[in-house]
Amino acid sequence: MILEHIHEPKDLKSLSISQLEQLASEIRTFLIKKLSETGGHLAPNLGVVELTLVLHYLFDSPKDKFLFDVGHQSYVHKILTGRMDKFDTLRQFKGLCGFVKRSESPHDVWEAGHSSTSLSAAMGMALARDLKGEKNKVIAVIGDGALTGGMALEALNHIGHEKKNLMVILNDNEMSIAPNVGALHHYLGKIRTDRHYQKAKEELNQLLNKIPAIGGKLAKTAERLKDSVKYLLMSGILFEQFGFTYFGPVDGHDLAQLTELLEQASNVPGPVLVHVITVKGKGYSPAEADSHKWHGISPYKIESGQVLKAVGPPMYTEVFSDALMDLADEDKRIVAVTPAMPGGSGLLKFAAKYPDRMIDVGIAEQHAATMCAAMALEGLKPVYAVYSTFLQRAYDQVVHDICRQNTNVVFAIDRAGFVGPDGETHHGVYDIPYLRHIPNMVLMMPKDENELRRMMKTAIDYNEGPIAIRYPRINGLGVPIEKDMKPIPFGTWETVREGDSAVIAAIGPMVQVAEEAADLLKREGLNVRIVNARFIKPMDEAMLLQIAKEGLSMLVLEEGSVLGGLGSAVLEFYSMHKEHNISVRIMGVPDEFIEHGSIKEQRQEVGLTADRVAAELRTLLPRLRKRVTGQV
């Protein structure tokens, strides 16, 4: 076993190519075994084993900077930089992060859970290096899917203009999470299928240089001819027009070829782009056959590839999908839009049934938002299905193009609240603050899966402007599903439990937590009213004023940021209405980033549990506090 002797990158330097090939096989076996127990991003990492080995074999990390776009393909990098013994804790609470994490290792120089950031970061590091007079390499590894992001193209343009010494490795596996879309994807396809350009360029140079006396001059004046060859054969011309020296394509699983080409590219001044062709899921047949499914996977059986999932009610994503299908059957205006997440957002069935009404724009959240605004202005009903954490990337378009023009776009915001193992880069805990303050925006969250269906109907029937539904990455409660979707009275809250001691105003999964806390307090003689604050904007002002009139204390409970969230909205409301005699407390996500783990552990970390809610309510209720301490 070679792998057991690899503790840091320098341990690779003395290995032969054949030993590196054996090590690659051992790493794949290790990953397949470990991820069968913990889950994680299997297919992306199996695809970059040889590439990561060669990077650490040729270059000197952390002096040389490796930036992995998104970072979910960094498991091999983690293995080679001394973290192999921590893989039993991968994506678990207080364990090894599933993305690059600067606090884990000095070899992790750039963190990201969103795509298309690596090239801008690499440019920043190259500029800093040159200003400090240092000599290290800066190497960004970016996938062909991430290259469709506008930010990556902006960075390519700037890098090519500045001519900084910088290497971009294009890891081309024809996939991001879902199959790639767009003109750039098809352009890369042409390059993949054309293997003749490098050979033609070499033969042309050899021919010119063989001509006695004038060969050198001809070589110097033949740039137009060589450019014509490039345009004829298509290979790399886009990147060379950006100002890069293009190398490839090269087989990303051929260690000898890959080593030779990267070594050559590292000696070329200015920006270079190395086009590497890899197979996502390489070495594990189930992952190779369905790299979409195996992009991020739960624990599984190695032999069969059977994924081990708990049996239970459908996830909210599935409920959204079914509701959208039912509504689309009746309303031909409905068009589904997603930024490269048709599977994760539950739109695969919709795409199969209504291919002309399903639009995957690739990793382009901003473009998707503005496109939805224009479709709405033309009388369609676009439903923008997007993860909360990815919608952040389209904030300007939501403000400027959608809300300012008051366009009738429906936002289906998945992964609202904690997301579990993906951790702090993916939590959907900030969308309430960044959406509720925008004029014209309506924002809702359901307490259960049947209410989600009703909210879908409410949103499709709404014609006054943008409207958003946020829902979590968990299974539903298993409540009965009403076949006929009835809209919810606009702007109303729902009292789900009567009580006269205090009020808990909760949203989403926190309604269930509130009921559990109320059960604990009922044993102590208190009847707590539970309110499902399902409309975050507009709020139910009549109910808020009634609660103040009754003189009840209120606890606002939300699995979202306490800064600018629902609790802030309640306090703002009472302040504007000069209701100063009501006591309001807020429990939510504090002003810090919460790391990866299970959703249960993340809630425990911030105190969003029934016992902590009950304890907080006791501090609001002097009568109960005296009873508990024996003073009455």
Disulfide bonds with the S-S distance in Angstrom:
none
